[in-house]
């Protein structure tokens, strides 16, 4: 039964990709015809509420009010957001500040222009009766995590762990439901919903609470930002406005996302929107929208120092070259 669901999910994602790419081509042609500036935003996954602010800005006309015709593209199978943006197949992309720093270290001149989320909603999910209460308790356990997960390298280093085994994380909670000792990397805005629906009692530990706390960001190439500062500022301004509205009332955008992504359902979307708001992932701890998009030198330098200490960044460079805050001005 589960394998059948996964096959249907893959088919649904393929249909999403075909639909949105077709809409994207039409949108760019229309943009050129109506005098708006065509801009492509490359997602790091398929359309979902975690990207709701961008779809709100698109649907509410906030981008058009800035003179932009924004097409939002799902990530192709095996696609790389960094490569798609670096090669000019999208003007903006979604990622995280640690990724941007790593990409710069590897020679990709990409620069963050705004924070999509002040804190990453990635976490580890445990069963409610698990003996693991903190990251130091992971000693001797197996963790299902993304291949090469930087956060896990940080946790192992910070807490002096020696007996942690990593296995690849699957796009499923089947193993978690079958094994009460299973520990899985997840988004607190997503997987706990499905686990609870299946009757599991779950707890989560936000990775940001371990001390590893990168932003989730919007980025572009350094060349595009330098040559099109007005476009970058307009895109950032409209996106922030979109997120403010999505957090206030996610229902219209969630209804639209259902038309783009057949793998979603209304209960899941409502859960995600509530988790984004209550967890202050987008707006920050103030919760009033004032910090949407904001980035600080201290946070960027902290992540850079952590990556250097872990040996992920080898050559020294100024982390200030990996982000710009000038587009965040009113």
Phi, psi and omega per residue, in radians:
X1 nan -0.777 -3.127
X2 -1.118 -0.761 -3.134
X3 -1.085 -0.622 3.090
X4 -1.112 -0.703 3.109
X5 -1.110 -0.706 3.140
X6 -1.135 -0.669 3.112
X7 -1.119 -0.769 3.107
X8 -1.096 -0.639 3.113
X9 -1.122 -0.757 3.111
X10 -1.078 -0.738 3.120
X11 -1.102 -0.726 3.120
X12 -1.077 -0.722 -3.141
X13 -1.152 -0.634 3.109
X14 -1.130 -0.706 3.113
X15 -1.144 -0.692 3.086
X16 -1.016 -0.820 -3.086
X17 -1.064 -0.813 -3.131
X18 -1.086 -0.794 -3.103
X19 -1.088 -0.861 -3.033
X20 -1.253 -0.616 3.082
X21 -1.111 -0.720 3.106
X22 -1.104 -0.774 3.094
X23 -1.107 -0.621 3.141
X24 -1.116 -0.768 3.119
X25 -1.070 -0.766 3.130
X26 -1.114 -0.725 -3.097
X27 -1.114 -0.732 -3.126
X28 -1.162 -0.666 3.092
X29 -1.130 -0.710 3.120
X30 -1.153 -0.670 3.131
X31 -1.057 -0.759 3.124
X32 -1.115 -0.592 -3.086
X33 -1.351 -0.565 -3.044
X34 -1.716 0.120 3.063
X35 1.526 -0.067 3.073
X36 -1.361 2.695 3.135
X37 -1.507 2.047 -3.133
X38 -1.221 2.289 3.124
X39 -2.378 2.364 3.109
X40 -1.936 2.287 3.027
X41 -1.883 2.068 3.140
X42 -1.610 1.997 3.099
X43 -1.255 2.853 3.056
X44 -1.769 0.215 3.094
X45 -2.892 -2.899 3.079
X46 -1.489 2.919 -3.085
X47 -1.027 2.288 -3.106
X48 -2.789 2.909 -3.082
X49 -1.081 -0.427 3.089
X50 -1.080 -0.216 3.062
X51 -1.981 0.300 -2.965
X52 -0.976 -0.616 -3.096
X53 -1.092 -0.598 3.135
X54 -1.228 -0.730 3.107
X55 -1.190 -0.587 3.066
X56 -1.117 -0.778 3.118
X57 -1.069 -0.624 3.116
X58 -1.228 -0.858 -3.052
X59 -1.275 -0.542 -3.130
X60 -1.494 -0.055 3.098
X61 1.430 0.279 -3.124
X62 -1.193 -0.662 3.087
X63 -1.161 -0.775 -3.141
X64 -1.092 -0.611 3.110
X65 -1.109 -0.402 3.092
X66 -1.633 0.045 3.140
X67 1.493 0.332 -3.110
X68 -1.985 2.512 2.994
X69 -1.972 1.680 -2.990
X70 -1.655 2.189 3.011
X71 -1.802 2.279 -3.124
X72 -1.862 2.093 -3.004
X73 -1.902 2.315 3.029
X74 -1.279 2.753 -3.122
X75 -1.327 2.168 3.085
X76 -1.114 2.687 3.071
X77 -1.020 2.291 -3.104
X78 1.155 0.221 3.137
X79 -1.402 2.722 3.087
X80 -2.054 2.087 3.136
X81 -1.034 -0.742 -3.114
X82 -1.047 -0.801 -3.118
X83 -1.186 -0.670 -3.136
X84 -1.122 -0.692 3.111
X85 -1.317 -0.755 -3.099
X86 -1.098 -0.521 -3.125
X87 -1.668 0.137 3.029
X88 1.444 0.216 3.120
X89 -1.512 -0.047 2.970
X90 -2.728 2.550 -3.137
X91 -1.420 -0.606 -3.130
X92 -2.297 2.673 3.102
X93 -2.464 2.892 3.108
X94 -1.891 2.423 3.121
X95 -2.886 -2.623 3.129
X96 -2.334 2.791 -3.057
X97 -1.156 -0.588 3.093
X98 -1.172 -0.623 3.068
X99 -1.115 -0.775 -3.140
X100 -1.039 -0.718 3.108
X101 -1.127 -0.755 3.109
X102 -1.117 -0.731 3.131
X103 -1.086 -0.725 3.088
X104 -1.103 -0.699 3.101
X105 -1.084 -0.518 -3.130
X106 -1.631 0.171 3.022
X107 1.656 0.086 3.099
X108 -1.591 2.058 -3.065
X109 -1.401 1.154 -3.127
X110 -1.827 2.574 -3.038
X111 -2.427 2.294 3.092
X112 -1.332 2.436 -3.115
X113 -2.027 -0.205 3.135
X114 -2.949 2.643 3.063
X115 -1.565 2.130 3.032
X116 -1.264 -0.721 3.106
X117 -2.356 2.383 3.112
X118 -1.206 -0.553 3.116
X119 -2.421 2.491 -3.090
X120 -1.348 2.277 3.120
X121 -1.390 0.171 3.081
X122 -1.239 2.534 -3.059
X123 -2.703 3.117 2.913
X124 -1.914 2.479 -3.115
X125 -1.903 2.336 -3.096
X126 -2.254 2.801 2.985
X127 -1.305 2.630 -3.034
X128 -0.987 -0.555 -3.116
X129 -1.675 0.240 3.130
X130 -1.120 2.536 3.095
X131 -1.335 -0.165 -3.138
X132 -1.370 2.029 -3.133
X133 -2.033 -0.290 -3.131
X134 -2.611 2.977 -3.091
X135 -1.145 -0.516 3.114
X136 -1.125 -0.373 -3.127
X137 -1.402 -0.011 3.118
X138 -1.292 -0.199 3.125
X139 -0.938 2.231 3.104
X140 1.490 0.049 -3.095
X141 -1.867 2.803 3.040
X142 -1.750 2.323 -3.093
X143 -2.043 2.187 3.008
X144 -1.503 1.884 -3.048
X145 -2.440 2.867 3.095
X146 -1.064 2.489 3.131
X147 -0.975 2.254 3.127
X148 1.255 0.395 -3.073
X149 -0.974 2.003 -3.113
X150 -1.140 -0.669 -3.110
X151 -1.043 -0.638 -3.123
X152 -1.233 -0.643 3.059
X153 -1.077 -0.701 3.115
X154 -1.121 -0.830 -3.114
X155 -1.066 -0.754 3.123
X156 -1.065 -0.733 -3.136
X157 -1.220 -0.841 -3.055
X158 -1.124 -0.705 -3.047
X159 -1.702 0.117 3.078
X160 1.061 0.714 -3.121
X161 -1.440 2.467 -3.103
X162 -2.163 -0.303 -3.052
X163 -2.205 1.043 3.067
X164 -2.023 2.197 -3.138
X165 -1.880 2.319 3.125
X166 -1.881 2.358 3.015
X167 -2.168 2.728 -3.119
X168 -1.095 2.437 3.092
X169 -1.459 2.291 3.128
X170 -1.641 2.744 3.095
X171 -1.457 0.998 -3.055
X172 -2.852 2.718 3.040
X173 -1.891 0.226 -3.077
X174 -1.047 -0.798 -3.137
X175 -1.141 -0.649 3.115
X176 -1.086 -0.768 -3.114
X177 -1.183 -0.502 -3.079
X178 -1.510 -0.302 -3.022
X179 -2.290 1.985 -3.068
X180 -1.246 -0.218 3.091
X181 -1.712 0.052 -3.053
X182 -1.225 2.366 3.088
X183 -2.138 2.178 -2.965
X184 -2.330 2.360 3.021
X185 -1.262 2.311 -3.068
X186 -2.584 3.081 2.892
X187 -1.779 2.229 -3.131
X188 -1.141 -0.247 3.123
X189 -1.516 0.016 -3.025
X190 -2.387 -1.332 -2.972
X191 -0.987 -0.660 3.118
X192 -1.007 -0.543 3.100
X193 -1.028 -0.855 -3.093
X194 -1.228 -0.653 3.121
X195 -1.113 -0.741 3.131
X196 -1.187 -0.650 3.082
X197 -1.054 -0.574 3.141
X198 -1.453 0.042 3.067
X199 1.660 0.104 -3.110
X200 -1.434 2.524 3.000
X201 -1.659 2.026 -2.993
X202 -2.160 2.685 2.954
X203 -2.235 2.754 3.114
X204 -2.334 2.648 3.007
X205 -2.151 1.990 3.117
X206 -1.145 2.291 -3.138
X207 -1.068 -0.563 -3.135
X208 -1.062 -0.436 -3.131
X209 -1.362 -0.129 3.074
X210 -1.378 -0.232 -3.041
X211 1.896 -0.144 3.098
X212 -1.766 1.880 -2.908
X213 -2.418 1.121 3.077
X214 -1.285 2.789 2.998
X215 -1.345 2.799 2.760
X216 -1.731 2.346 -2.905
X217 -2.359 2.887 2.892
X218 -1.807 2.372 -3.102
X219 -2.390 2.850 3.070
X220 -2.526 -3.053 3.058
X221 -1.460 2.671 3.117
X222 -1.074 -0.632 3.138
X223 -1.130 -0.778 -3.126
X224 -1.129 -0.734 3.141
X225 -1.095 -0.656 -3.124
X226 -1.279 -0.653 -3.077
X227 -1.524 -0.360 -3.081
X228 -2.316 0.960 -3.089
X229 -1.102 -0.552 3.128
X230 -1.172 -0.693 3.120
X231 -1.138 -0.774 3.137
X232 -1.065 -0.771 -3.136
X233 -1.122 -0.704 3.132
X234 -1.175 -0.723 3.129
X235 -1.100 -0.803 -3.135
X236 -1.118 -0.778 -3.101
X237 -1.086 -0.802 -3.140
X238 -1.195 -0.606 3.128
X239 -1.158 -0.733 3.102
X240 -1.091 -0.730 3.098
X241 -1.086 -0.688 3.105
X242 -1.089 -0.725 3.128
X243 -1.192 -0.647 3.090
X244 -1.046 -0.750 -3.132
X245 -1.264 -0.685 -3.135
X246 -1.089 -0.749 3.126
X247 -1.150 -0.531 3.123
X248 -1.289 -0.755 -3.092
X249 -2.624 1.594 -3.082
X250 -1.394 -0.180 -2.962
X251 -1.042 -0.828 -3.128
X252 -1.072 -0.730 3.138
X253 -1.200 -0.688 3.108
X254 -1.074 -0.660 3.097
X255 -1.114 -0.687 3.108
X256 -1.170 -0.704 -3.141
X257 -1.068 -0.545 3.100
X258 -1.076 -0.532 3.128
X259 -1.336 -0.393 -3.127
X260 -1.604 -0.557 -2.999
X261 -2.269 1.720 -3.103
X262 -1.205 -0.143 3.109
X263 -1.417 -0.211 3.139
X264 -1.449 2.854 2.968
X265 -2.511 2.718 -3.036
X266 -1.012 -0.677 -3.130
X267 -1.143 -0.710 3.104
X268 -1.105 -0.774 -3.138
X269 -1.075 -0.740 3.136
X270 -1.115 -0.684 3.110
X271 -1.076 -0.814 -3.113
X272 -1.113 -0.811 -3.134
X273 -1.062 -0.718 3.119
X274 -1.147 -0.717 3.138
X275 -1.136 -0.690 3.104
X276 -1.086 -0.730 -3.115
X277 -1.259 -0.888 -3.056
X278 -1.219 -0.516 3.117
X279 -1.455 -0.070 3.133
X280 0.938 0.597 -3.104
X281 -1.204 -0.683 -3.092
X282 -1.538 -0.851 -3.009
X283 -1.511 -0.206 -3.096
X284 1.448 -3.135 -2.998
X285 -1.170 -0.394 3.139
X286 -1.182 -0.542 3.063
X287 1.242 0.114 -3.092
X288 -1.958 0.160 3.093
X289 1.568 -0.138 -3.069
X290 -1.134 -0.495 -3.056
X291 -1.786 0.130 3.105
X292 -1.045 2.210 3.121
X293 1.582 -0.365 -2.999
X294 -1.136 2.557 3.067
X295 -2.442 2.534 3.127
X296 -2.109 2.655 3.097
X297 -1.091 -0.614 -3.110
X298 -1.074 -0.768 -3.126
X299 -1.169 -0.737 3.138
X300 -1.133 -0.752 -3.136
X301 -1.171 -0.625 3.120
X302 -1.107 -0.790 3.126
X303 -1.148 -0.716 3.093
X304 -1.021 -0.796 -3.132
X305 -1.114 -0.669 3.108
X306 -1.136 -0.736 3.125
X307 -1.160 -0.641 3.079
X308 -1.128 -0.789 -3.113
X309 -1.111 -0.556 -3.138
X310 -1.433 -0.130 -3.124
X311 1.387 0.220 3.126
X312 -1.383 -0.645 2.981
X313 -1.794 2.147 -3.080
X314 -1.704 -0.886 -3.112
X315 -1.537 2.366 -3.135
X316 -1.285 2.479 3.007
X317 -2.701 2.914 -3.124
X318 -1.380 1.985 3.131
X319 -1.078 -0.317 3.082
X320 -1.113 -0.307 3.100
X321 -1.375 -0.157 -3.063
X322 -1.666 -0.028 3.138
X323 -2.642 2.774 3.082
X324 -2.347 2.354 3.083
X325 -1.860 -0.062 -3.048
X326 -1.160 -0.389 3.139
X327 -1.406 -0.113 -3.124
X328 -1.537 -0.150 -3.137
X329 -1.143 2.508 3.130
X330 -1.007 nan nan
